[in-house]
Amino acid sequence: PPRATTRKGGRLTRIRMLARRFGAIATRPGALLGARCLAALPLHPQKQFSSKFFDVETVTMADQTEQVVRGGRNLFPKLPAALEGVKQIGVIGWGSQGPAQAQNMRESLEGSNIKVKVGLREGSSSMKLARECGFTEETGTLGEMYSTISESDMVLLLISDAACVEEYSKVFKALKPNTTLGLSHGFLLGHLESIGASFPKDVDVVLCAPKGMGPSVRRLYEQGREVNGSGINASFGVHQDVTGHATERALAWAVGVGSPYVFQTTLNAEWRSDIFGERCILLGGVHGMIESLFRYYESIGMSPQDAFKNSGEVITGPLTRIISHDGIRAVYEQLPEADKPIFKQAYCASYKPSRSIIEECYDSVSSGNEIRDVVMAAQRFDRYPMGIIDNTRTWRIANEVRKAGGTNEERKFVPIHPVTAGVYCAQMMAQIDCLYDRGHVYSEIVNESVIESVDSLNPYMHARGVSYMVDNCSVTARLGSRKWAPRFDYILTEQAFPAIEEKASPDEKLFSDFLKHPVHEMLKTCSELRPSVDISVS
């Protein structure tokens, strides 16, 4: 503890010194205060990959190069060869990702001798939903969870993160030797590291992580029947390769679920960026931002309807549309000249407050604290289930605005309020900079901070509100959004909006850094790797 001192400011100085020391320890790779240390695994893939079945391209992302595989339905005939040795793929779970991935893989492998079988807990209410999607006991495409695991050559473990923590030891025992265990999230790795456990040594462990919630993975795949390549981007990673086929199987999985482009990451980087991103700009951050902007606009005299139009509708409508098609900088460039100084002031007033919460969130995720929070929250669900998040006045007014505002498409073209634009872009850039400084690959940065937001998540909020977006995601994402949204709401209300009202002088260097940031070139490269298809959400 800090030593007592009679010197003026001495105690505070000592506390600050200790805080800096412990802060440095906490952010050191592999460090975890108050719990078991997590392994210091790399965030960047340590070697290049190759494929006998899919073309591997090297693309330039700003000042780095990355290897990617372009997807498309023209590649579906190659899937059986890439999945050599796999006769059955077991899709375990029917939450956010399970229905989408099971149906997509079944359709992509149609006409082959590879069976896609859904495995669920005995007596699960999801059995009925799976049958409605064409998976049945009679055809051998629906069965009990552990029997499906034990008979499958490739197991896609898509149960909730909390269920993974509860069931992983049984899952591992059920796996056949030389099975490929597939994960769409690295959460389980983070948990295993925190308790000193590991995956079985006789199975492949691979990752295919679509950068969008399950319903969007399915919806864009369906749209891909009309426009080849339409889908949700995915990262892939190989954590263990026992069979020698792990890379091919991971790539085939990513192509099979409909990803237009696939980039390499590590499970270690994926769970950090994913859990972090959904707590910030993807879900929690934008939720808190809209709540705070709505109240701010009312406080300066707008009607409730106009307050929501200028906050929520602007974010999910024109800002999402412009960023999806033209990038973040285009938001500023396309504003009328009179609005650009207002954007600049709002951006500079909001960036550092947002960044402070974003940095705290990343540290909480990377240390393992958020994983433990999810596990403990799941243990309380029988007594304290997750509450409703769209029952505040903001979202009741939002329902009125959507009903009166025309079609989803018409509402994408409402006038842009420059304050909303500046606040939103500032939070998005703060998240990008945090991941950039922590060493994540560029594709991961732009997908977890930008593309997933504007191409997968925001359209669902635009269609039916915040709950339709958040609660279509995983339990981990839903919990994180509820926990961190109030933090962003508070920090903007307390720090950003007063600075805007006082017309504080903008930070010229900060804004210059925004205009010349390498993310703009990264986004340009990413946009060239996929067809320009907007998700259609009714």
Sequence and secondary structure as in RCSB ss.txt:
>XXXX:A:sequence
PPRATTRKGGRLTRIRMLARRFGAIATRPGALLGARCLAALPLHPQKQFSSKFFDVETVTMADQTEQVVRGGRNL
FPKLPAALEGVKQIGVIGWGSQGPAQAQNMRESLEGSNIKVKVGLREGSSSMKLARECGFTEETGTLGEMYSTIS
ESDMVLLLISDAACVEEYSKVFKALKPNTTLGLSHGFLLGHLESIGASFPKDVDVVLCAPKGMGPSVRRLYEQGR
EVNGSGINASFGVHQDVTGHATERALAWAVGVGSPYVFQTTLNAEWRSDIFGERCILLGGVHGMIESLFRYYESI
GMSPQDAFKNSGEVITGPLTRIISHDGIRAVYEQLPEADKPIFKQAYCASYKPSRSIIEECYDSVSSGNEIRDVV
MAAQRFDRYPMGIIDNTRTWRIANEVRKAGGTNEERKFVPIHPVTAGVYCAQMMAQIDCLYDRGHVYSEIVNESV
IESVDSLNPYMHARGVSYMVDNCSVTARLGSRKWAPRFDYILTEQAFPAIEEKASPDEKLFSDFLKHPVHEMLKT
CSELRPSVDISVS
>XXXX:A:secstr
      STTHHHHHHHHHHHHHHHHHHSTT  TTS       SS SS    SSS EEEEEETTEEEEEEE  GGG
GGGHHHHTTT SEEEEE  SSSHHHHHHHHHHHTTTSS EEEEEE TT THHHHHHHTT  TTTT EEEHHHHHH
H SEEEE S HHHHHHHHHHHHHHS TT EEEESSTHHHHHHHHHT    TTSEEEEEEESS HHHHHHHHHHTT
TSTT S  EEEEEEE SSS HHHHHHHHHHHTT SEEEE  HHHHHHHHHHHHHTTTTHHHHHHHHHHHHHHHHT
T  HHHHHIIIIIHIIIIIHHHHHHH SHHHHHTS GGGHHHHHHHHHHHHHHHHHHHHHHHHHHHTTHHHHHHH
HHHHHTTTS    SS SHHHHHHHHHHHHS  TTGGGGS   HHHHHHHHHHHHHHHHHHHHHT  HHHHHIIII
IHIIIIIHHHHHHH HHHHHTTS HHHHHHHHHHHHHHHHHIIIIIHHHHHTT    HHHHHHHHT THHHHHHH
HHTTS        
